[in-house]
Structures are given as C-alpha cells and as structure tokens.
C-alpha cells in the first residue's frame, strides 16, 4: 500500500474507532468502555490480523500527536469561562495540586521500592501522573527509561480515566472543583478529557491541575526523585 494512502487510512481508522468508542461510552456510561481503552484494543486487533506494523502506523500517529498541541490549548476555553472560580479559590487550588502531585509521585516510588523493583524501573514509574512529553524528560534526568516512563504514563491515564470518576463518586466527592483537580493531577490528559464530559468546570479544573502539576514536578523532580529512589 502506498505510504500516503496508508497514512490516510490509519488516521481515518483511528478517528472513526475513537468516535464509535466514545459514542458507546456516552450511551452506556460503563467505565470499561473507556474510549481510549476500547479504540486502542480494536486497533491492535485490526493491525495484528492485517499485518500492519507499528512502523507503518507511526507516520499517521505522528500527525495525530502533533494535533495534541492545539487540542491541549483548546482546554483554555473552559478555563476562561470559569476564570472567576479559579480566581476566588486560587490558593487552595494551587496547594491541592502541589500536594496531590507530590503525593502521587512519592507513593509510586515507595510502592515500587516495597515491591523490590530496581532503581531504573522505580525512576521510570515516578513521573507516571505527569503528561508524557514532560515525563520523558524527567525520566532522562533522573536515571529512568523514557520508553518505560511513557508506558506507565499511558497506563496511568487510561486506568484513571476508567475508574477515576466512579471512585470519586464512591468516596462521595461531588464537588466539581475537587473532581476536576483530582482527575487532572492523577490522570493528566486522559483524565481531563474524561472529566470534561461531566461539565466545563470540572474540565477547566482538570486542565489547570494537569498543567500546574507538570510544572511543579519539573522543578522538584531532578533532585527529589533520585533522593527518594536511593532512600
């Protein structure tokens, strides 16, 4: 198959599967039908039986990855619409994001150490709740493996987007600000996209949490993660 046609095919296939998966999720509200999980699973099955390799899929994937930039910037709209809420509770929000980001990082490293994982894996797990581009750089600076780090980032985002809203409801956390912040801190982009379906306020808070947590961890990671890993 010519390269241009293959790239077009993989992009259209990915978009269609995501649209269908999202429709199924919105109709059923079943967390197991999470759009990312469902569409990814179907793509893997299709590529396995059609013998399309990852190398052939990569050019189309790169095009869609490039578009993540504008998509992320678009999160500024719900934030702008809810700017008064952010302004009124700025300090509690920033404090919650900072402590939340720190606790997820610390918990991940300590659990990895208790499980007997080596230093490379432990350092790679540490930035699991930070968006992938920043997690890659953090893993390089702290002695981790970028590929492993990205795998944990994707897994964390997918798992968080699947169980996060239900878990928050189970814990009787109904405040939209708290729900948005929780999803943004723990599940970055995927969690933000999921909680945005509940409302623009939740989505705005998740977007703020994702960005602030990434900045905060970027500052402390170069010295905090190595110290924690070698503790």
C-alpha positions in Angstrom: 0.0 0.0 0.0 1.5 3.4 -0.9 2.7 5.5 2.0 0.3 8.4 1.6 -2.7 6.1 1.3 -1.6 4.1 4.4 -1.1 7.3 6.5 -4.6 8.5 5.5 -6.1 5.0 6.2 -4.5 4.8 9.7 -5.6 8.3 10.6 -9.2 7.8 9.4 -9.4 4.4 11.1 -8.1 5.8 14.4 -10.6 8.7 14.4 -13.5 6.5 13.4 -12.8 4.0 16.1 -12.5 6.7 18.7 -15.7 8.3 17.7 -17.6 5.0 17.8 -15.9 4.1 21.1 -16.9 7.5 22.6 -20.5 7.1 21.4 -20.6 3.6 23.1 -19.2 5.1 26.3 -21.6 8.0 26.4 -24.6 5.7 25.8 -23.6 3.0 28.3 -21.7 5.1 30.9 -19.7 1.9 31.5 -16.1 2.7 32.5 -14.9 -0.5 30.9 -15.9 1.1 27.6 -13.5 3.9 28.0 -12.9 5.4 24.5 -9.1 5.2 24.7 -9.1 1.7 26.0 -11.7 0.4 23.6 -10.4 2.1 20.5 -6.8 1.1 21.2 -7.8 -2.5 21.8 -9.7 -2.7 18.5 -6.8 -1.0 16.6 -4.3 -3.6 18.0 -6.6 -6.4 16.9 -7.1 -5.0 13.4 -3.4 -4.3 12.9 -2.5 -7.8 14.2 -4.7 -9.6 11.7 -4.0 -7.1 8.8 -0.2 -7.3 9.5 0.1 -3.5 9.6 3.2 -2.8 11.7 3.8 -0.1 14.2 6.4 1.4 11.9 3.7 1.7 9.2 1.3 3.2 11.7 3.9 5.7 13.1 3.6 8.4 10.4 -0.1 8.7 10.9 0.4 8.6 14.6 2.9 11.4 14.4 0.3 13.6 12.6 -2.3 13.0 15.3 0.3 13.5 18.0 1.1 16.9 16.5 -2.5 17.9 16.8 -2.4 17.2 20.5 -0.8 20.7 20.9 -3.8 22.6 19.5 -6.2 20.2 21.4 -4.4 21.0 24.7 -4.5 24.7 24.0 -8.3 24.4 23.4 -8.6 23.5 27.1 -8.1 27.2 27.8 -11.7 27.9 26.7 -13.4 26.1 29.6 -10.7 27.6 31.9 -11.6 31.1 30.6 -15.3 30.5 31.1 -14.6 29.6 34.7 -11.9 32.1 35.5 -13.8 33.6 38.3 -13.9 30.3 40.2 -10.2 29.9 39.8 -9.6 33.5 40.9 -11.7 33.1 44.1 -10.1 29.8 45.2 -6.6 30.2 43.7 -4.5 29.4 46.8 -6.5 26.3 47.9 -6.4 25.1 44.3 -2.7 25.5 43.9 -2.0 24.0 47.3 -4.2 21.0 46.4 -2.5 20.5 43.1 1.0 20.7 44.6 0.3 18.3 47.5 -1.6 15.9 45.1 1.2 15.8 42.6 3.8 15.3 45.3 1.8 12.5 46.9 1.2 10.6 43.7 5.0 10.7 42.9 6.0 9.7 46.4 3.5 6.9 46.6 4.5 5.5 43.3 8.2 5.4 44.2 7.7 3.9 47.6 5.4 1.2 46.3 7.9 0.3 43.7 10.7 0.1 46.3 8.5 -2.0 48.6 7.8 -4.3 45.6 11.5 -4.8 45.1 11.7 -3.1 41.7 15.2 -2.0 40.6 16.2 1.7 40.5 15.7 2.0 36.7 12.1 0.9 36.9 11.4 2.9 40.0 12.7 6.1 38.5 10.7 5.4 35.4 7.5 4.9 37.3 7.9 8.2 39.3 6.5 10.6 36.7 3.6 8.4 35.8 1.0 11.0 36.6 2.6 13.8 34.5 1.8 14.3 30.9 4.0 12.2 28.5 6.4 14.9 27.0 7.4 16.1 30.4 7.6 12.6 31.9 10.1 11.6 29.1 12.4 14.4 30.0 12.1 13.8 33.7 12.9 10.2 33.3 16.1 11.1 31.4 17.2 13.5 34.1 16.5 11.1 37.0 18.0 7.9 35.7 14.8 6.3 34.3 14.0 4.9 30.9 11.8 7.2 28.7 10.1 4.3 27.0 9.1 2.7 30.3 8.0 6.1 31.6 5.7 6.7 28.7 4.2 3.2 29.1 3.4 4.0 32.7 2.0 7.4 31.8 -0.4 5.9 29.3 -1.4 3.1 31.7 -2.0 5.6 34.5 -4.1 7.9 32.3 -6.1 5.0 30.9 -6.7 3.4 34.3 -7.5 6.8 35.9 -10.0 7.7 33.2 -11.7 4.3 33.6 -12.0 4.1 37.4 -11.4 7.8 38.5 -15.0 9.2 38.2 -16.6 6.1 39.8 -14.0 6.1 42.6 -14.6 9.8 43.3 -18.4 9.1 43.4 -17.8 6.1 45.7 -15.9 8.3 48.1 -18.8 10.8 47.9 -16.7 13.5 46.3 -19.3 15.5 44.4 -17.7 19.0 44.3 -16.9 19.7 40.7 -13.7 21.6 41.5 -12.4 18.7 43.6 -13.4 16.1 41.0 -11.6 18.1 38.2 -8.5 18.7 40.2 -8.3 15.0 41.2 -8.5 13.8 37.7 -6.1 16.3 36.3 -3.4 15.6 38.9 -3.6 11.8 38.7 -4.6 11.1 35.2 -3.3 14.1 33.1 -4.7 14.4 29.6 -6.9 11.3 29.5 -8.4 12.1 32.9 -9.1 15.7 31.8 -10.9 14.5 28.7 -13.0 12.1 30.7 -14.0 14.5 33.4 -14.7 17.3 30.9 -17.7 15.2 29.9 -19.2 15.9 33.3 -19.0 19.7 32.8 -16.8 22.6 31.8 -16.0 23.5 35.4 -14.6 20.0 36.0 -12.7 20.1 32.7 -11.3 23.5 33.5 -10.0 22.5 36.9 -8.5 19.3 35.4 -6.7 21.3 32.8 -5.3 23.6 35.4 -4.2 20.7 37.6 -2.5 18.9 34.7 -0.5 22.0 33.7 0.4 23.1 37.2 1.3 19.6 38.4 3.6 19.2 35.4 5.4 22.5 36.1 5.7 21.8 39.8 7.1 18.3 39.3 9.5 19.5 36.7 11.1 21.8 39.3 11.4 19.2 42.1 12.0 16.0 40.1 15.7 16.4 39.3 16.7 16.2 43.0 13.6 14.7 44.7 13.2 11.6 42.6 16.9 10.4 42.9 16.8 11.1 46.6 13.6 9.1 47.0 14.8 6.3 44.9 18.0 5.9 46.8 16.4 6.4 50.2 
